[in-house]
């Protein structure tokens, strides 16, 4: 994934952290700046969710992290709900 403000991979920039919380894989994205436009931070979070459906995605070191993390969790839950309906 490319960081939209720099045009460089978020992995190459070291903006991704992978951890485990209670057995759950967590991917944390740290925006280049604490004041990156919210839509860009949210967009990266959604892109990660689309590629890694079974993980929790979070934004850190960002002034709107709580709000964006709530929204990312809601999207994750909805994707999971849709996925489980499709399977049954």
Secondary structure as UniProt FT lines:
FT   STRAND          2..3
FT   TURN            4..7
FT   STRAND          8..9
FT   TURN            10..14
FT   STRAND          16..21
FT   TURN            22..23
FT   STRAND          24..30
FT   TURN            34..35
FT   HELIX           38..51
FT   TURN            53..54
FT   STRAND          56..60
FT   TURN            63..64
FT   HELIX           65..87
//
